[in-house]
Amino acid sequence: MKAVRWVSLIVATLAIVFGLVWIGQGAGYFPYPKTNFMISQMPWAYRGGVLAAIGLVAIIASRRRAYP
């Protein structure tokens, strides 16, 4: 079951990273690549916030779960 915990931590960490990138691109703070459809589009910033929050909750849940 340790493998499940590690995989969930990795997926949750990636969700947080991608969420933060989406927030940066959607808000216009991270305009890379310049032709990206997400640049300065606030719906993507909101979606990134949701994704990052889900990743944070998943990390907390995986750390609290007691595997026998």
Secondary structure as the mmCIF struct_conf table of DSSP 4:
data_model
#
loop_
_struct_conf.conf_type_id
_struct_conf.id
_struct_conf.beg_label_comp_id
_struct_conf.beg_label_asym_id
_struct_conf.beg_label_seq_id
_struct_conf.end_label_comp_id
_struct_conf.end_label_asym_id
_struct_conf.end_label_seq_id
HELX_RH_AL_P HELX_RH_AL_P1 LYS A 2 ALA A 27
TURN_TY1_P TURN_TY1_P1 GLY A 28 GLY A 28
BEND BEND1 TYR A 29 PHE A 30
BEND BEND2 PRO A 33 PRO A 33
TURN_TY1_P TURN_TY1_P2 LYS A 34 THR A 35
TURN_TY1_P TURN_TY1_P3 PHE A 37 SER A 40
HELX_RH_AL_P HELX_RH_AL_P2 MET A 42 ARG A 64
#
